[in-house]
């Protein structure tokens, strides 16, 4: 009797082929899925952080209506207070700041614009007085004396009234004839100051918004006389009221003659 061999445990070829085919199909499916997936879209860069400093809105400049000085008591009181700071009462109609606007009748103009024209005409270096947000730097606000030209005015008398007001504050009243030449025909000390001050004053045509080149041709309520308060009073404060008659003027320079 012959002995039977045990059945083989090796998988059949059909099963092997099935396993191989399954791996091939799975690998192909994975490849197709991987190649079909788009690359991730990169995130846009984060916007730069905003400055912590927020610009404050620029306040609208205050308008000083010079036409209403006689009717507006509150405005008149403010102008009187400003004039008093310079020792004045009647020599000027108003004192305005470089960050304000003025109005005469229906015409309005900013003092900044006027100041720019004056500085360009004088050849002065334009000093930066505007902050980064466009507002005027409070530490660089300038003051300007304003006189509204009236019927019958002339530039000499306008200057003389200002000098009278200034010296009255110093306790030295000026005679109405103090600006006239002496018996020898020579200009008085006050007359020389007046001639010199013509270089420190400007006439502005409000209607045409420009400086006027003719100081003798002035039109009522259309032009204003403008004084740079810092320059005018730095000059006047150097004059000894008791020694006015020692003043000399050569057409450009004003000085005090010393006794020999």
Secondary structure as GFF3:
##gff-version 3
##sequence-region A 1 260
A	DSSP	alpha_helix	13	36	.	.	.	ID=ss1
A	DSSP	beta_strand	63	65	.	.	.	ID=ss2
A	DSSP	three_ten_helix	66	68	.	.	.	ID=ss3
A	DSSP	alpha_helix	73	85	.	.	.	ID=ss4
A	DSSP	beta_strand	94	97	.	.	.	ID=ss5
A	DSSP	beta_strand	101	104	.	.	.	ID=ss6
A	DSSP	beta_strand	107	110	.	.	.	ID=ss7
A	DSSP	alpha_helix	111	122	.	.	.	ID=ss8
A	DSSP	three_ten_helix	138	140	.	.	.	ID=ss9
A	DSSP	beta_strand	143	148	.	.	.	ID=ss10
A	DSSP	alpha_helix	155	169	.	.	.	ID=ss11
A	DSSP	alpha_helix	189	197	.	.	.	ID=ss12
A	DSSP	three_ten_helix	198	200	.	.	.	ID=ss13
A	DSSP	beta_strand	201	205	.	.	.	ID=ss14
A	DSSP	beta_strand	210	211	.	.	.	ID=ss15
A	DSSP	beta_strand	223	228	.	.	.	ID=ss16
A	DSSP	alpha_helix	229	236	.	.	.	ID=ss17
A	DSSP	three_ten_helix	241	246	.	.	.	ID=ss18
A	DSSP	beta_strand	247	249	.	.	.	ID=ss19
A	DSSP	beta_strand	254	256	.	.	.	ID=ss20
###
